């Protein structure tokens, strides 16, 4: 029986009013091959149904990552306008997945002395930059291994999916529904594949294309940026009188390269070309970021060709992002075996720098997974296309990090079990995070009434 208590400090902002979330701890095996062995704990949160008479079950949530904390996600989605019908129908269950935050956290001990870029490799502008990332990746892998107490290799998508089913059981539910974003689409795909009989209504939003992130998924970042950048460029061009960054989308694209190249030569306020490219990539996650991005571009344009100033801002993030980055690497490197041949990555960087010039030399760059000290404990979870038709795949047509191809790949693999909802829009995150009324209605109707589209549907 779960013991519900106040959530850890910081999960809710007390200035916004009385606490509404409850938290509990679910013990799970560290190693599911040794179920009676070492236990770790998973901390979950609950936002109870607003209408107990309409409640039909629990909706497990995952914000992505891997490595993102999710204890506050129920309140976050509510604050963004989660439909009342969904809030009535479910207890929203947030969680820190294994290794994250308040769930037996792991650490590779990232510190300020290590210039590391977390979940997205840096843009390798030339061979020297690639060689620098090779050295950094090797050091990161060695650091993770040196600080491993035996927990690291058990932090994987397969084990997180098993944890979800343990959480379902601990909540006293025969079945559980699931809503996952970005990497959460991989976790949800694994959960629905491993537990088709106890998973209920599954929504996978902004999809990486499988149950794990591999080199192909990472390289799709470059494809996604090429597809999404024109929306930003057209927005900026329409405001050329204000920003002066180009009168056409093509002019804005040329400005992007000019700023990046200038910052490669002379960083401004600690921002070099690869950080500028990364920040632009992240801008495309949400059109609400366009205005701030355009203003920063004008700032860099005004200082183009100036003397280098400031220090890199990346190292300053390392201690704060230590847990997040550690879990990202553990899951990504443990789920599937990555090539260990440096030449493989060098060739991909050179190819994608040309094919996808906006960001190709980042998505193809080498990761610490190339030097990971342990091999995967098991194969990646295979998509199970035999089971209930209970998987709704939601996807923007233009998404920088999880492009449309990811949603299509997942839909193809699930076959008759899934339906694909695409939105003729731009950004990362469809349901609640996006503002398309058609898409909100399709997803909410499925979660509340179980009405799955009879065929793939596109919202304009």
ABEGO torsion letter per residue (X at the ends): XBBBBBBBBGABBAAAEBBABBBBBBBBBABAABAABBBBBBBBBBBBBABAAABAEBBBBBAEOBGBBAAAAAAAAAAAGBBAAAAAABBBBBBBBBGBEABGBBBAGBBAABBBAEABBBBBABAAAAAAAAAAAAAAAAAAAAABAGAAAABBAAAAAAAAAAAAAAAGBABBBBBBBEAAAAAAAAAAAABAAABBBBBBBGBAGBABBBAAAAAAAAAAAAAAAAAAAAAAAAAAAAAGAEABAAAAAAAAAAAAAAAAABBBGGBBAAAAAAAAAAAAABAAAAAAAAAAAAAAAAABGBBBBEBBAAAAAAAAAAAAAAAAAAAAAAABBBBABAAAAAAAAAAAAAABAAAAAAAABBBAAAABABBBABBBBBBBABEBBABBBBBBABBAABBAAAAAAAAAAAEAABBBBBBBBBEBEABGABABAAAAAAAAAAAAAGBBBABBBBBX
